[in-house]
Amino acid sequence: MNRKGQALVEFVLLLPVFIMILFLVVDFGTIYSRKANLENVTSDIVDAVKNGKELSWIKEIYNDYMINISSSEDYKKITVADYVNLITPGIDLILDDPYEIMVERFVYDD
């Protein structure tokens, strides 16, 4: 019996599974990293809104992100969004590609 041939067949059968797992780890790591970055950017935008900066100035500084500020009587709702392009083949059956990351904050008027 040829054990080298059996090991090669098993390796060829399992290699795509390992590659998919690797791509998934990279995709979810990218999503997590971009979400953490978006949280930091949103905190900076909240500080700018609290200091009275205009939306046009904020969008000029943070032009890589989609920023929306909606006002109510008591608060302002700040929404910051970004997209991540996924690399895992077939992941678009589960997640949207590009995947949207969104962070919302509420700033209450004093």
C-alpha positions as CSV (number, residue, x, y, z in Angstrom):
1,M,0.0,0.0,0.0
2,N,1.3,3.5,-1.0
3,R,0.9,5.8,2.1
4,K,2.5,8.7,0.3
5,G,-0.3,8.8,-2.3
6,Q,-2.9,8.6,0.5
7,A,-1.3,11.5,2.4
8,L,-1.2,13.5,-0.8
9,V,-4.9,12.9,-1.6
10,E,-5.8,13.9,2.0
11,F,-3.7,17.0,1.8
12,V,-5.3,18.0,-1.5
13,L,-8.8,17.5,-0.1
14,L,-8.1,19.5,3.1
15,L,-6.1,22.3,1.5
16,P,-9.1,24.3,0.3
17,V,-10.7,24.1,3.7
18,F,-7.6,25.5,5.4
19,I,-7.3,28.3,2.8
20,M,-11.0,29.2,3.4
21,I,-10.4,29.3,7.2
22,L,-7.3,31.5,6.6
23,F,-9.3,33.9,4.4
24,L,-12.1,34.1,7.0
25,V,-9.7,34.9,9.8
26,V,-8.2,37.7,7.6
27,D,-11.6,39.0,6.7
28,F,-12.9,39.1,10.3
29,G,-9.7,40.5,11.5
30,T,-10.0,43.3,9.0
31,I,-13.6,44.0,10.0
32,Y,-12.7,44.1,13.7
33,S,-9.7,46.4,13.0
34,R,-11.8,48.8,10.8
35,K,-14.6,48.8,13.4
36,A,-12.1,49.8,16.2
37,N,-10.7,52.5,13.9
38,L,-14.2,53.7,13.1
39,E,-15.0,53.9,16.8
40,N,-12.0,56.2,17.3
41,V,-12.9,58.4,14.3
42,T,-16.5,58.7,15.7
43,S,-15.2,59.8,19.0
44,D,-13.2,62.5,17.3
45,I,-16.2,63.6,15.3
46,V,-18.3,63.7,18.5
47,D,-15.7,66.0,20.1
48,A,-15.8,68.2,17.0
49,V,-19.6,68.5,17.1
50,K,-19.5,69.3,20.8
51,N,-17.0,72.1,20.0
52,G,-19.4,73.6,17.4
53,K,-17.6,72.5,14.2
54,E,-19.7,72.5,11.0
55,L,-20.6,69.3,9.2
56,S,-18.8,70.6,6.0
57,W,-15.6,71.0,8.0
58,I,-15.9,67.5,9.6
59,K,-16.6,65.9,6.2
60,E,-13.5,67.7,4.7
61,I,-11.3,66.3,7.5
62,Y,-12.8,62.8,7.5
63,N,-13.5,62.5,3.7
64,D,-12.9,58.7,3.7
65,Y,-16.0,58.0,5.8
66,M,-19.8,58.5,5.2
67,I,-20.9,60.9,8.0
68,N,-24.5,61.8,8.8
69,I,-25.6,64.1,11.5
70,S,-29.3,64.4,12.2
71,S,-30.7,66.7,14.9
72,S,-33.6,66.4,17.2
73,E,-34.9,68.8,19.9
74,D,-32.7,67.2,22.6
75,Y,-29.9,65.5,20.8
76,K,-27.8,65.0,17.7
77,K,-27.4,61.6,16.2
78,I,-24.0,61.1,14.6
79,T,-23.7,58.1,12.2
80,V,-20.3,57.2,10.7
81,A,-20.0,54.4,8.2
82,D,-17.3,52.7,6.1
83,Y,-17.1,49.6,3.9
84,V,-14.8,46.6,3.9
85,N,-14.1,44.6,0.8
86,L,-14.1,40.9,1.7
87,I,-11.6,38.5,0.1
88,T,-13.1,35.1,1.1
89,P,-14.8,33.4,-1.9
90,G,-18.4,32.7,-1.3
91,I,-18.7,34.8,1.9
92,D,-21.1,37.1,0.0
93,L,-23.7,34.4,0.5
94,I,-23.6,35.2,4.2
95,L,-22.4,38.8,4.4
96,D,-22.8,41.7,2.1
97,D,-19.8,42.4,0.0
98,P,-18.6,45.1,0.6
99,Y,-19.5,44.8,4.2
100,E,-20.8,48.0,5.9
101,I,-19.5,49.0,9.3
102,M,-21.5,51.6,11.1
103,V,-21.1,53.4,14.4
104,E,-23.8,55.6,15.9
105,R,-23.4,58.1,18.8
106,F,-25.9,60.5,20.4
107,V,-24.8,63.9,21.6
108,Y,-27.3,65.4,24.0
109,D,-27.7,69.2,24.2
110,D,-26.9,70.7,27.5
